[in-house]
């Protein structure tokens, strides 16, 4: 089983990439590949630019990686209650090539933030929107207060109750 995981942020210290990486590691007998949105940097999408340059090769590369997956593990970064610009740009370029960018793959949808709501706003937006773009969301999880509930040295959730909740979601949904 191949898992493609990524955090919806271009931060080199992305807490969402840490969460996605950890969650993907919980799947048994899985080959995990963690993507970095920085590897898919493109100019800011616009219809005018698309007419000028065509479909961007990095959007094709991103879609190609998603095609390789049996399961997607995606952790959304929240910027002012919405997607990060880095994710939205990859999403916009990719959706012009293939509307169902998530290709009807089973998805574990996550979010975290330093605050107590754990990216709840962006998680809600993604839960509503992603199925329209081919996501088969099988489970979702929000990790509040990342800095208090995640151990970066161990690269795992340190709050035992929240860790158990995530593990139960994975076991019961996949």
Secondary structure, 3 states (H helix, E strand, C coil): CEEEEEECCCCCCCHHHHHHHHHHHCCCCCEEEEECHHHHCCCCCCHHHHHHHCCCHHHHHHHHHHHHCCEEEEEECCECCECCHHHHHHHHHHHHHCCCCCCCEEEEEEEECCCCCCCHHHHHHHHHHHHHHCEEEEEEEEECCHHHHEECCCCEECCHHHHHHHHHHHHHHC
